[in-house]
């Protein structure tokens, strides 16, 4: 992160550069900065009460529903920002700015790649659950069987009761 002319910039990835006033970041407390960086639906320097802030929040919520709450915060924010930009460029194209059609196609392809990556990551997270034949499950099964045998042996202690 670096400060340029009173603005703090952060390159998020895929060439997307987020800019927000450095004063907005430096003037907030540590707890608020943590809330900003950990909450996918909030951005520093953006009023979430504005129409744009509410739309970003709605897009981020939809992404979280689709990809799960365990999705990477940075990637969800980036995808939400790209989808928000995609909507803005769509509006410009519909309004008659045909020069933006190339940007629209590029952004659509970028969004598709990011969604594919998030789907792949979600599938790998789901695949990480240990299968029934994992070492941990085998050890737990053996311990359970040994405990059952010990309990059965205590019941049949040979005194005839």
Backbone as CSV, one residue per row, in Angstrom:
resi,resn,N_x,N_y,N_z,CA_x,CA_y,CA_z,C_x,C_y,C_z
1,UNK,0.849,-1.152,0.000,0.000,0.000,0.000,0.902,1.224,0.000
2,UNK,0.547,2.203,-0.832,1.362,3.405,-0.881,0.466,4.624,-0.985
3,UNK,0.999,5.783,-0.593,0.225,7.021,-0.624,0.677,7.829,-1.821
4,UNK,-0.295,8.250,-2.644,-0.012,9.050,-3.834,-0.900,10.276,-3.780
5,UNK,-0.328,11.438,-3.596,-1.087,12.678,-3.626,-2.260,12.717,-2.659
6,UNK,-2.082,12.219,-1.466,-3.153,12.227,-0.488,-4.106,11.061,-0.627
7,UNK,-3.848,10.175,-1.594,-4.698,9.000,-1.795,-3.893,7.761,-1.494
8,UNK,-4.490,6.809,-0.843,-3.838,5.547,-0.540,-4.297,4.548,-1.593
9,UNK,-3.358,3.855,-2.199,-3.720,2.910,-3.243,-3.323,1.511,-2.829
10,UNK,-4.056,0.562,-3.348,-3.781,-0.834,-3.059,-4.125,-1.629,-4.310
11,UNK,-3.137,-2.293,-4.892,-3.382,-3.089,-6.078,-3.942,-4.421,-5.609
12,UNK,-5.180,-4.719,-6.007,-5.882,-5.883,-5.510,-5.565,-7.113,-6.344
13,UNK,-5.337,-6.980,-7.588,-5.089,-8.118,-8.460,-5.822,-7.927,-9.767
14,UNK,-5.420,-8.640,-10.777,-6.013,-8.542,-12.102,-5.999,-7.104,-12.611
15,UNK,-5.036,-6.310,-12.157,-4.907,-4.949,-12.641,-5.879,-3.980,-11.999
16,UNK,-6.663,-4.406,-11.022,-7.626,-3.521,-10.375,-6.908,-2.746,-9.280
17,UNK,-7.053,-1.444,-9.316,-6.387,-0.581,-8.349,-7.466,0.133,-7.556
18,UNK,-7.530,-0.115,-6.260,-8.486,0.565,-5.405,-7.808,1.793,-4.824
19,UNK,-8.490,2.918,-4.881,-7.940,4.161,-4.346,-8.934,4.721,-3.337
20,UNK,-8.434,5.172,-2.210,-9.267,5.825,-1.229,-8.405,6.830,-0.483
21,UNK,-9.035,7.871,0.062,-8.250,8.918,0.719,-7.422,8.363,1.869
22,UNK,-6.148,8.756,1.908,-5.255,8.289,2.969,-5.740,8.781,4.322
23,UNK,-6.323,9.958,4.350,-6.825,10.496,5.614,-7.956,9.640,6.150
24,UNK,-8.747,9.068,5.273,-9.866,8.226,5.716,-9.356,6.975,6.408
25,UNK,-8.231,6.449,5.959,-7.682,5.237,6.559,-6.900,5.569,7.822
26,UNK,-6.114,6.632,7.786,-5.258,6.969,8.917,-6.049,7.498,10.106
27,UNK,-7.239,8.095,9.853,-7.973,8.733,10.936,-8.881,7.777,11.697
28,UNK,-9.080,6.573,11.218,-9.977,5.648,11.908,-9.201,4.793,12.900
29,UNK,-9.918,4.330,13.915,-9.265,3.534,14.944,-8.927,2.145,14.425
30,UNK,-8.132,1.425,15.202,-7.702,0.086,14.817,-8.882,-0.865,14.709
31,UNK,-9.837,-0.758,15.635,-11.004,-1.641,15.596,-11.825,-1.405,14.335
32,UNK,-11.985,-0.145,13.978,-12.759,0.169,12.772,-12.019,-0.318,11.540
33,UNK,-10.684,-0.142,11.525,-9.910,-0.646,10.388,-10.034,-2.155,10.273
34,UNK,-10.051,-2.868,11.407,-10.226,-4.319,11.377,-11.593,-4.679,10.838
35,UNK,-12.608,-3.935,11.249,-13.957,-4.203,10.758,-14.026,-3.957,9.263
36,UNK,-13.340,-2.925,8.789,-13.332,-2.641,7.355,-12.617,-3.729,6.573
37,UNK,-11.500,-4.204,7.104,-10.719,-5.176,6.349,-11.297,-6.582,6.452
38,UNK,-12.043,-6.894,7.508,-12.573,-8.235,7.672,-13.987,-8.404,7.140
39,UNK,-14.733,-7.327,7.018,-16.107,-7.415,6.530,-16.112,-7.214,5.023
40,UNK,-16.574,-8.220,4.324,-16.580,-8.187,2.865,-17.475,-7.083,2.348
41,UNK,-18.526,-6.782,3.071,-19.543,-5.860,2.582,-19.213,-4.397,2.828
42,UNK,-18.053,-4.084,3.401,-17.703,-2.697,3.691,-16.408,-2.325,2.989
43,UNK,-16.326,-1.072,2.591,-15.118,-0.554,1.951,-14.705,0.735,2.639
44,UNK,-13.403,0.953,2.804,-12.954,2.197,3.427,-13.248,3.389,2.520
45,UNK,-13.758,4.463,3.104,-14.018,5.678,2.359,-15.298,5.649,1.550
46,UNK,-16.100,4.582,1.663,-17.346,4.474,0.907,-18.500,4.423,1.891
47,UNK,-19.448,5.324,1.722,-20.634,5.305,2.561,-21.542,4.184,2.089
48,UNK,-21.791,3.237,2.948,-22.646,2.117,2.574,-24.122,2.510,2.605
49,UNK,-24.404,3.780,2.920,-25.772,4.279,2.876,-26.100,4.862,1.510
50,UNK,-25.079,5.107,0.692,-25.318,5.632,-0.653,-25.853,4.522,-1.550
51,UNK,-26.402,4.904,-2.690,-26.947,3.910,-3.627,-25.846,2.962,-4.108
52,UNK,-24.662,3.513,-4.385,-23.557,2.683,-4.839,-23.089,1.742,-3.735
53,UNK,-23.015,2.228,-2.503,-22.599,1.398,-1.380,-23.582,0.262,-1.129
54,UNK,-24.873,0.579,-1.206,-25.889,-0.470,-1.006,-25.838,-1.499,-2.126
55,UNK,-25.603,-1.043,-3.355,-25.530,-1.988,-4.478,-24.312,-2.892,-4.332
56,UNK,-23.172,-2.319,-3.933,-21.976,-3.131,-3.702,-22.247,-4.175,-2.625
57,UNK,-22.910,-3.761,-1.546,-23.219,-4.678,-0.458,-24.123,-5.807,-0.944
58,UNK,-25.119,-5.477,-1.776,-26.020,-6.505,-2.314,-25.270,-7.505,-3.189
59,UNK,-24.352,-6.998,-4.011,-23.570,-7.879,-4.882,-22.677,-8.792,-4.040
60,UNK,-22.026,-8.215,-3.017,-21.158,-9.006,-2.142,-21.960,-10.077,-1.405
61,UNK,-23.160,-9.736,-0.960,-24.022,-10.718,-0.283,-24.361,-11.871,-1.224
62,UNK,-24.697,-11.557,-2.476,-25.035,-12.601,-3.447,-23.836,-13.513,-3.701
63,UNK,-22.652,-12.942,-3.752,-21.436,-13.741,-3.962,-21.197,-14.651,-2.760
64,UNK,-21.389,-14.123,-1.555,-21.206,-14.937,-0.354,-22.208,-16.081,-0.292
65,UNK,-23.437,-15.837,-0.739,-24.432,-16.903,-0.761,-24.009,-17.994,-1.741
66,UNK,-23.506,-17.573,-2.903,-23.117,-18.540,-3.936,-21.863,-19.324,-3.555
67,UNK,-20.853,-18.650,-3.009,-19.567,-19.296,-2.770,-19.299,-19.624,-1.308
68,UNK,-20.192,-19.281,-0.421,-20.042,-19.628,0.983,-19.290,-18.568,1.765
69,UNK,-19.543,-18.555,3.060,-18.923,-17.561,3.936,-17.423,-17.805,4.096
70,UNK,-16.948,-18.990,3.755,-15.529,-19.300,3.881,-14.691,-18.794,2.723
71,UNK,-15.317,-18.109,1.767,-14.581,-17.598,0.608,-13.619,-16.490,1.046
72,UNK,-12.531,-16.347,0.315,-11.502,-15.354,0.609,-12.096,-13.950,0.508
73,UNK,-11.923,-13.152,1.558,-12.500,-11.810,1.634,-12.018,-10.944,0.482
74,UNK,-10.732,-10.987,0.187,-10.173,-10.163,-0.871,-10.761,-10.531,-2.223
75,UNK,-10.877,-11.802,-2.495,-11.425,-12.240,-3.781,-12.907,-11.907,-3.909
76,UNK,-13.651,-12.017,-2.829,-15.074,-11.674,-2.880,-15.239,-10.177,-3.117
77,UNK,-14.452,-9.363,-2.416,-14.505,-7.916,-2.637,-14.141,-7.561,-4.071
78,UNK,-13.100,-8.189,-4.560,-12.650,-7.902,-5.923,-13.726,-8.283,-6.935
79,UNK,-14.323,-9.444,-6.763,-15.374,-9.879,-7.678,-16.581,-8.957,-7.588
80,UNK,-16.945,-8.550,-6.375,-18.067,-7.621,-6.214,-17.764,-6.286,-6.894
81,UNK,-16.533,-5.813,-6.767,-16.142,-4.558,-7.424,-16.213,-4.696,-8.943
82,UNK,-15.743,-5.822,-9.453,-15.792,-6.042,-10.898,-17.226,-6.131,-11.401
83,UNK,-18.089,-6.807,-10.660,-19.488,-6.908,-11.074,-20.163,-5.540,-11.013
84,UNK,-19.823,-4.751,-10.004,-20.368,-3.394,-9.903,-19.910,-2.561,-11.104
85,UNK,-18.619,-2.645,-11.437,-18.094,-1.920,-12.598,-18.753,-2.409,-13.873
86,UNK,-18.995,-3.706,-13.964,-19.647,-4.295,-15.131,-21.037,-3.687,-15.324
87,UNK,-21.779,-3.527,-14.229,-23.102,-2.913,-14.317,-23.015,-1.465,-14.774
88,UNK,-22.019,-0.734,-14.285,-21.863,0.671,-14.682,-21.527,0.783,-16.175
89,UNK,-20.638,-0.092,-16.632,-20.262,-0.053,-18.052,-21.434,-0.493,-18.925
90,UNK,-22.220,-1.462,-18.460,-23.417,-1.865,-19.205,-24.355,-0.684,-19.377
91,UNK,-24.531,0.094,-18.327,-25.399,1.268,-18.400,-24.859,2.280,-19.412
92,UNK,-23.539,2.454,-19.458,-22.941,3.382,-20.417,-23.138,2.894,-21.852
93,UNK,-22.999,1.590,-22.073,-23.188,1.027,-23.417,-24.643,1.189,-23.842
94,UNK,-25.566,0.922,-22.942,-26.983,1.062,-23.263,-27.322,2.522,-23.548
95,UNK,-26.642,3.443,-22.864,-26.869,4.873,-23.086,-26.282,5.350,-24.414
96,UNK,-25.525,4.495,-25.085,-25.030,4.858,-26.402,-23.528,4.960,-26.539
97,UNK,-22.771,4.750,-25.494,-21.314,4.832,-25.551,-20.773,3.489,-26.049
98,UNK,-20.739,3.310,-27.359,-20.329,2.037,-27.948,-18.830,1.779,-27.822
99,UNK,-18.057,2.785,-27.451,-16.622,2.600,-27.260,-16.335,1.728,-26.040
100,UNK,-17.303,1.586,-25.172,-17.121,0.799,-23.949,-17.422,-0.686,-24.140
101,UNK,-17.833,-1.096,-25.338,-18.200,-2.505,-25.541,-17.005,-3.427,-25.354
102,UNK,-15.819,-3.009,-25.791,-14.625,-3.833,-25.580,-14.339,-4.010,-24.089
103,UNK,-14.479,-2.919,-23.338,-14.278,-2.993,-21.888,-15.295,-3.946,-21.261
104,UNK,-16.520,-3.896,-21.772,-17.578,-4.751,-21.246,-17.255,-6.228,-21.471
105,UNK,-16.769,-6.556,-22.669,-16.425,-7.946,-22.984,-15.246,-8.405,-22.136
106,UNK,-14.228,-7.581,-22.013,-13.061,-7.943,-21.202,-13.444,-8.154,-19.742
107,UNK,-14.278,-7.260,-19.244,-14.706,-7.373,-17.854,-15.563,-8.624,-17.650
108,UNK,-16.400,-8.947,-18.614,-17.216,-10.170,-18.521,-16.331,-11.406,-18.452
109,UNK,-15.306,-11.445,-19.287,-14.383,-12.588,-19.269,-13.615,-12.670,-17.954
110,UNK,-13.209,-11.530,-17.430,-12.491,-11.495,-16.156,-13.386,-11.985,-15.019
111,UNK,-14.638,-11.555,-15.021,-15.585,-11.998,-13.992,-15.799,-13.502,-14.089
112,UNK,-15.944,-14.016,-15.310,-16.137,-15.460,-15.492,-14.933,-16.246,-14.962
113,UNK,-13.717,-15.758,-15.232,-12.523,-16.441,-14.723,-12.473,-16.428,-13.202
114,UNK,-12.801,-15.289,-12.613,-12.773,-15.199,-11.149,-13.829,-16.104,-10.521
115,UNK,-15.019,-16.148,-11.114,-16.066,-17.031,-10.585,-15.652,-18.491,-10.703
116,UNK,-15.028,-18.847,-11.813,-14.548,-20.222,-12.001,-13.502,-20.561,-10.941
117,UNK,-12.614,-19.610,-10.656,-11.587,-19.815,-9.635,-12.217,-19.980,-8.253
118,UNK,-13.209,-19.157,-7.937,-13.876,-19.280,-6.638,-14.635,-20.597,-6.531
119,UNK,-15.246,-21.057,-7.616,-15.928,-22.360,-7.599,-14.925,-23.484,-7.355
120,UNK,-13.775,-23.387,-8.007,-12.737,-24.397,-7.834,-12.238,-24.414,-6.388
121,UNK,-12.057,-23.231,-5.816,-11.605,-23.145,-4.423,-12.666,-23.690,-3.471
122,UNK,-13.944,-23.415,-3.762,-15.025,-23.936,-2.921,-15.054,-25.462,-2.981
123,UNK,-14.863,-26.020,-4.184,-14.857,-27.478,-4.333,-13.665,-28.090,-3.604
124,UNK,-12.524,-27.427,-3.638,-11.357,-27.977,-2.940,-11.542,-27.901,-1.428
125,UNK,-12.229,-26.851,-0.939,-12.525,-26.779,0.501,-13.456,-27.911,0.908
126,UNK,-14.443,-28.209,0.056,-15.383,-29.292,0.360,-14.679,-30.642,0.304
127,UNK,-13.711,-30.770,-0.585,-12.995,-32.036,-0.723,-12.017,-32.267,0.429
128,UNK,-11.734,-31.240,1.186,-10.770,-31.374,2.278,-11.361,-32.062,3.501
129,UNK,-12.674,-32.322,3.508,-13.241,-33.052,4.642,-12.671,-34.457,4.619
130,UNK,-12.236,-34.975,5.749,-11.550,-36.268,5.752,-12.488,-37.406,5.349
131,UNK,-12.059,-38.259,4.446,-12.882,-39.395,4.059,-12.924,-40.432,5.173
132,UNK,-13.815,-41.413,5.039,-13.996,-42.426,6.082,-12.744,-43.263,6.280
133,UNK,-11.906,-43.370,5.261,-10.707,-44.200,5.375,-9.452,-43.380,5.714
134,UNK,-9.653,-42.152,6.220,-8.493,-41.357,6.610,-7.893,-41.920,7.900
135,UNK,-6.661,-41.605,8.158,-5.956,-42.113,9.333,-6.670,-41.717,10.623
136,UNK,-7.139,-40.475,10.698,-7.822,-40.012,11.911,-9.095,-40.809,12.154
137,UNK,-9.840,-41.073,11.100,-11.077,-41.844,11.262,-10.792,-43.307,11.592
138,UNK,-9.735,-43.877,11.032,-9.373,-45.270,11.338,-8.972,-45.401,12.803
139,UNK,-8.161,-44.461,13.308,-7.745,-44.483,14.710,-8.962,-44.333,15.621
140,UNK,-9.860,-43.405,15.282,-11.056,-43.201,16.097,-11.927,-44.455,16.109
141,UNK,-12.049,-45.131,14.961,-12.858,-46.355,14.890,-12.246,-47.463,15.753
142,UNK,-10.920,-47.625,15.695,-10.245,-48.648,16.509,-10.403,-48.356,18.000
143,UNK,-10.281,-47.098,18.382,-10.450,-46.736,19.784,-11.885,-47.001,20.239
144,UNK,-12.841,-46.694,19.378,-14.243,-46.943,19.710,-14.512,-48.441,19.880
145,UNK,-13.953,-49.253,18.956,-14.136,-50.708,19.034,-13.468,-51.271,20.292
146,UNK,-12.289,-50.766,20.637,-11.600,-51.234,21.843,-12.397,-50.873,23.087
147,UNK,-12.984,-49.679,23.099,-13.794,-49.272,24.248,-15.048,-50.144,24.360
148,UNK,-15.642,-50.488,23.211,-16.829,-51.355,23.228,-16.481,-52.750,23.739
149,UNK,-15.319,-53.292,23.320,-14.882,-54.610,23.801,-14.601,-54.581,25.291
150,UNK,-13.985,-53.509,25.751,-13.693,-53.387,27.179,-14.988,-53.304,27.983
151,UNK,-15.970,-52.586,27.452,-17.262,-52.483,28.137,-17.977,-53.827,28.115
152,UNK,-17.899,-54.566,27.028,-18.520,-55.893,26.941,-17.808,-56.866,27.868
153,UNK,-16.500,-56.769,27.990,-15.720,-57.631,28.883,-16.038,-57.338,30.331
154,UNK,-16.326,-56.122,30.669,-16.676,-55.758,32.053,-18.051,-56.300,32.410
155,UNK,-18.944,-56.361,31.424,-20.271,-56.908,31.670,-20.211,-58.424,31.871
156,UNK,-19.351,-59.105,31.144,-19.195,-60.559,31.241,-17.971,-60.885,32.098
157,UNK,-18.006,-60.482,33.336,-16.838,-60.710,34.185,-16.820,-62.089,34.821
158,UNK,-17.761,-62.954,34.455,-17.706,-64.359,34.869,-18.331,-64.674,36.199
159,UNK,-18.991,-63.735,36.853,-19.578,-64.052,38.155,-21.035,-64.505,38.023
160,UNK,-21.582,-64.564,36.769,-22.887,-65.132,36.525,-24.035,-64.182,36.780
161,UNK,-23.814,-62.994,36.980,-24.922,-62.076,37.192,-25.381,-61.437,35.942
